[in-house]
Amino acid sequence: MNMALAAVSDETRLSILLRLRKGEMCACEIPALVGVSQPAVSQHLAVLLCAKLVRVRVAGRMRLYSLSAKGKRVIDDIENW
């Protein structure tokens, strides 16, 4: 199965991608927005990174996530479908 398709097939991961569409976000902010624990968010972000749908930037102690170009295309395709 396509890794991107497998990654977005999960409701929480899709929700994370839709939130990141609005801009870069610290990993610490995501649990409250999607309603899952920090460890669960970390696992979801690892899947999204592996599928190359998001990118991460380290700033001090924060890990800032944003959509990659591939992630933007996938979200656009989903919305246009």
C-alpha positions as CSV (number, residue, x, y, z in Angstrom):
1,M,0.0,0.0,0.0
2,N,1.2,3.5,-0.7
3,M,2.8,5.0,2.5
4,A,1.0,8.3,2.1
5,L,-2.4,6.6,1.7
6,A,-1.7,4.4,4.7
7,A,-0.7,7.5,6.7
8,V,-3.8,9.5,5.9
9,S,-6.2,6.6,6.4
10,D,-6.0,7.2,10.2
11,E,-8.4,9.9,11.4
12,T,-6.0,11.4,13.9
13,R,-3.2,11.6,11.4
14,L,-5.5,13.3,8.9
15,S,-6.6,15.7,11.6
16,I,-2.9,16.5,12.4
17,L,-2.3,17.2,8.7
18,L,-5.3,19.5,8.4
19,R,-4.1,21.5,11.5
20,L,-0.6,21.8,10.0
21,R,-2.1,23.2,6.8
22,K,-2.6,26.4,8.7
23,G,1.1,26.7,9.5
24,E,4.0,25.4,11.5
25,M,3.1,24.0,14.9
26,C,5.0,22.8,18.0
27,A,4.5,19.1,18.8
28,C,3.5,20.2,22.3
29,E,0.4,22.0,20.9
30,I,-1.0,19.1,18.9
31,P,-2.3,16.8,21.6
32,A,-4.9,19.4,22.8
33,L,-6.0,20.0,19.3
34,V,-6.6,16.4,18.2
35,G,-7.6,15.0,21.6
36,V,-4.9,12.3,22.1
37,S,-1.9,11.9,24.4
38,Q,1.5,13.3,23.7
39,P,3.0,9.8,23.2
40,A,0.3,9.0,20.7
41,V,0.9,12.2,18.8
42,S,4.6,11.4,18.7
43,Q,3.8,8.0,17.1
44,H,1.4,9.6,14.6
45,L,4.0,12.2,13.7
46,A,6.6,9.5,13.2
47,V,4.3,7.8,10.6
48,L,3.7,11.1,8.9
49,L,7.5,11.8,8.8
50,C,8.2,8.3,7.4
51,A,5.6,9.0,4.6
52,K,7.3,12.3,4.0
53,L,4.0,14.2,4.5
54,V,5.5,16.5,7.2
55,R,8.8,18.0,8.0
56,V,10.3,18.9,11.3
57,R,12.5,21.7,12.5
58,V,14.2,21.8,15.8
59,A,14.3,25.2,17.6
60,G,15.9,24.9,21.0
61,R,13.9,22.3,22.9
62,M,10.9,22.5,20.5
63,R,10.2,20.3,17.5
64,L,8.2,22.4,15.0
65,Y,6.2,20.5,12.4
66,S,4.8,21.7,9.1
67,L,3.4,20.2,5.9
68,S,5.9,19.1,3.3
69,A,5.3,19.8,-0.4
70,K,4.1,16.2,-0.7
71,G,1.8,16.7,2.3
72,K,0.3,19.8,0.8
73,R,-0.4,17.9,-2.5
74,V,-2.0,15.0,-0.6
75,I,-4.3,17.3,1.4
76,D,-5.3,19.2,-1.8
77,D,-6.0,15.9,-3.6
78,I,-8.2,14.7,-0.7
79,E,-10.2,17.9,-0.7
80,N,-10.6,17.9,-4.4
81,W,-11.8,14.3,-4.5
